[in-house]
Amino acid sequence: MKEVCTVFTYQRDELLYLCLEAIRNQDAKIPIAVFPDRGHGSEDLFNTVRKFAASSISHSHTISYGNSYNLIEGLRWAVGSGAEIVHAIEDDTIIHKNYLDWARVRLSSSRAGIPSFAVALGRIPGDTLSTWYESPCASWNASCLSMCLEKVPIGYFANTREEMQTIVDAAFPHSRYKFGSAEQDGFFLRCLEFFKWKTAYPDHSFASHIGTYGYNREGGVKPDGTFDERIAFFRKLLYDRARRTELFGQRITDSEMEGLLR
């Protein structure tokens, strides 16, 4: 099946490096498209993209809230590329061994010609037949993803969370998730509910979500130093159970590290 791996990033070049490294360790040839948000560009970013044989596609915009615009426009590009599977990975998410193979198997499953799962989610283990959605590490059946993208409501990309919440709630007025997450997780969750699709969760974590700073972690832990030193900080953090527990909590850390160390 034709695949593409989309990676979404914003001013976290050292995390992007480790994210792309993990992808390439699993698949040396899969096309990777990196989507820097808000026109972000740096020498470290471009060198990283070249090192891992990826491409960089920028959607410059003035939207001030969240990263949904960049992520959804990147997914539109991926669907338009003709891919049958679209892997969507955020820059602070390091996939574990065999994630891509696991996702491919789940997305190839079908019954009477109907896909068993619209999307496979790699981070936190859950029920075998789930309807939940989270964005750090997701692999989509591109046909299902295309149907979701057609439902992005006019005005959805807004300057405040409140504006975005109003638009998405109006587009899905009967959703049990009304007044829930306004950004892409909440949008796709409503789509999965609307289409009555299932999501595949693993029996162990296939990814570690280690962003200590960024959009949603103001005042978080941001490493200093050179690019190489910042990479080393996160490479060490990946295997530091005590520090990760302090930053992200014991339940999530134990789940992710159990998968990482397999």
RALINLIN-V312491 format. One record per residue. N is the residue number from 1. RES is the residue in one letter. PHI is phi in radians with two decimals (none if undefined). D_CENTER is the distance of its C-alpha to the mean C-alpha in whole Angstrom. Layout:
{{N	RES	PHI	D_CENTER} {N	RES	PHI	D_CENTER}}
//
This chain:
{{1	M	none	20} {2	K	-1.30	19} {3	E	-2.28	15} {4	V	-2.51	13} {5	C	-1.90	10} {6	T	-1.77	8} {7	V	-2.24	7} {8	F	-1.96	7} {9	T	-2.50	10} {10	Y	-2.75	13} {11	Q	0.97	16} {12	R	-2.36	14} {13	D	-1.13	16} {14	E	-1.20	17} {15	L	-1.24	13} {16	L	-0.99	12} {17	Y	-0.98	15} {18	L	-1.21	14} {19	C	-1.09	11} {20	L	-1.19	13} {21	E	-1.02	16} {22	A	-1.15	14} {23	I	-1.14	13} {24	R	-1.16	16} {25	N	-1.13	18} {26	Q	-1.66	17} {27	D	-2.62	18} {28	A	-1.31	20} {29	K	-2.10	20} {30	I	-1.02	17} {31	P	-1.10	16} {32	I	-2.12	13} {33	A	-2.03	13} {34	V	-1.73	12} {35	F	-2.06	12} {36	P	-1.28	13} {37	D	-1.37	14} {38	R	0.93	17} {39	G	1.25	19} {40	H	-1.02	18} {41	G	-2.67	20} {42	S	-2.64	22} {43	E	-1.07	24} {44	D	-1.12	21} {45	L	-1.09	18} {46	F	-1.16	20} {47	N	-1.14	22} {48	T	-1.14	19} {49	V	-1.04	18} {50	R	-1.15	21} {51	K	-1.01	21} {52	F	-1.78	18} {53	A	0.91	20} {54	A	-1.87	17} {55	S	-2.11	17} {56	S	-2.12	16} {57	I	-2.26	16} {58	S	-1.88	17} {59	H	-1.96	17} {60	S	-1.22	19} {61	H	-2.76	20} {62	T	-1.97	22} {63	I	-1.08	20} {64	S	-1.73	20} {65	Y	-1.87	17} {66	G	1.18	14} {67	N	-2.06	11} {68	S	-1.11	11} {69	Y	-1.04	13} {70	N	-1.08	12} {71	L	-1.17	8} {72	I	-1.23	11} {73	E	-1.15	13} {74	G	-1.14	11} {75	L	-1.20	11} {76	R	-1.04	14} {77	W	-1.05	15} {78	A	-1.10	13} {79	V	-1.08	15} {80	G	-1.19	18} {81	S	-1.32	18} {82	G	1.58	20} {83	A	-1.15	17} {84	E	-1.66	17} {85	I	-2.21	14} {86	V	-2.06	11} {87	H	-1.54	8} {88	A	-2.11	5} {89	I	-2.29	3} {90	E	-1.46	4} {91	D	-1.09	8} {92	D	-1.66	9} {93	T	-2.04	7} {94	I	-1.84	10} {95	I	-1.29	10} {96	H	-1.58	14} {97	K	-0.92	17} {98	N	1.30	17} {99	Y	-1.02	13} {100	L	-1.06	13} {101	D	-1.11	17} {102	W	-1.06	16} {103	A	-1.11	14} {104	R	-1.08	16} {105	V	-1.10	19} {106	R	-1.12	17} {107	L	-1.37	17} {108	S	-1.54	20} {109	S	-1.26	22} {110	S	-2.66	24} {111	R	-2.42	27} {112	A	0.96	30} {113	G	1.40	27} {114	I	-1.81	25} {115	P	-1.01	21} {116	S	-1.21	21} {117	F	-2.35	17} {118	A	-1.40	15} {119	V	-2.66	12} {120	A	-1.94	11} {121	L	-2.00	9} {122	G	-1.69	9} {123	R	-1.57	10} {124	I	-2.01	13} {125	P	-1.03	16} {126	G	-2.66	17} {127	D	-1.11	20} {128	T	-1.02	20} {129	L	-1.89	20} {130	S	-1.96	18} {131	T	-2.07	17} {132	W	-1.35	14} {133	Y	-2.55	10} {134	E	-2.54	8} {135	S	-1.63	4} {136	P	-1.00	3} {137	C	-2.59	4} {138	A	-2.46	6} {139	S	-2.18	9} {140	W	-1.87	11} {141	N	-1.17	14} {142	A	-1.09	15} {143	S	-1.14	18} {144	C	-1.16	16} {145	L	-1.05	14} {146	S	-1.04	16} {147	M	-1.12	18} {148	C	-1.10	16} {149	L	-1.12	16} {150	E	-1.20	19} {151	K	-1.73	19} {152	V	-1.08	18} {153	P	-1.31	21} {154	I	-1.04	23} {155	G	1.48	23} {156	Y	-1.06	19} {157	F	-1.36	18} {158	A	-2.25	20} {159	N	-1.59	22} {160	T	-2.40	21} {161	R	-1.08	20} {162	E	-1.10	23} {163	E	-1.11	23} {164	M	-1.09	20} {165	Q	-1.06	20} {166	T	-1.07	24} {167	I	-1.17	22} {168	V	-1.24	20} {169	D	-1.18	22} {170	A	-1.19	25} {171	A	-1.29	23} {172	F	-2.23	23} {173	P	-1.15	26} {174	H	-1.83	26} {175	S	-1.25	23} {176	R	-1.27	23} {177	Y	-1.70	20} {178	K	-0.99	22} {179	F	1.21	22} {180	G	-1.58	19} {181	S	-1.02	15} {182	A	-1.61	16} {183	E	-1.42	13} {184	Q	-1.04	10} {185	D	-1.04	10} {186	G	-1.18	13} {187	F	-1.11	14} {188	F	-1.19	12} {189	L	-1.06	14} {190	R	-1.14	17} {191	C	-1.13	17} {192	L	-1.03	16} {193	E	-1.14	19} {194	F	-1.06	21} {195	F	-1.51	21} {196	K	1.07	22} {197	W	-1.64	19} {198	K	-1.95	18} {199	T	-2.01	15} {200	A	-1.68	15} {201	Y	-1.91	14} {202	P	-1.45	16} {203	D	-1.49	19} {204	H	-2.61	17} {205	S	-1.16	14} {206	F	-1.88	13} {207	A	-2.78	10} {208	S	-2.00	11} {209	H	-1.82	10} {210	I	-2.05	12} {211	G	-1.24	12} {212	T	-1.56	16} {213	Y	-2.66	16} {214	G	2.58	14} {215	Y	-0.83	14} {216	N	-1.85	14} {217	R	-2.33	16} {218	E	-1.06	19} {219	G	1.34	22} {220	G	-1.29	20} {221	V	-1.44	21} {222	K	-2.03	21} {223	P	-1.25	22} {224	D	-1.71	25} {225	G	1.79	27} {226	T	-1.24	26} {227	F	-1.00	23} {228	D	-1.11	24} {229	E	-1.18	25} {230	R	-1.23	22} {231	I	-1.07	20} {232	A	-1.08	23} {233	F	-1.02	22} {234	F	-1.34	18} {235	R	-1.12	19} {236	K	-1.20	22} {237	L	-1.03	20} {238	L	-0.94	18} {239	Y	-1.89	21} {240	D	-1.71	23} {241	R	-1.06	23} {242	A	-1.11	25} {243	R	-1.18	23} {244	R	-1.15	20} {245	T	-1.09	22} {246	E	-1.08	23} {247	L	-1.47	20} {248	F	-2.12	18} {249	G	1.70	20} {250	Q	-1.26	22} {251	R	-1.06	20} {252	I	-1.14	17} {253	T	-1.07	18} {254	D	-1.06	20} {255	S	-1.11	18} {256	E	-1.21	15} {257	M	-1.28	19} {258	E	-1.06	20} {259	G	-1.30	18} {260	L	-1.06	17} {261	L	-1.57	21} {262	R	-1.14	22}}
//
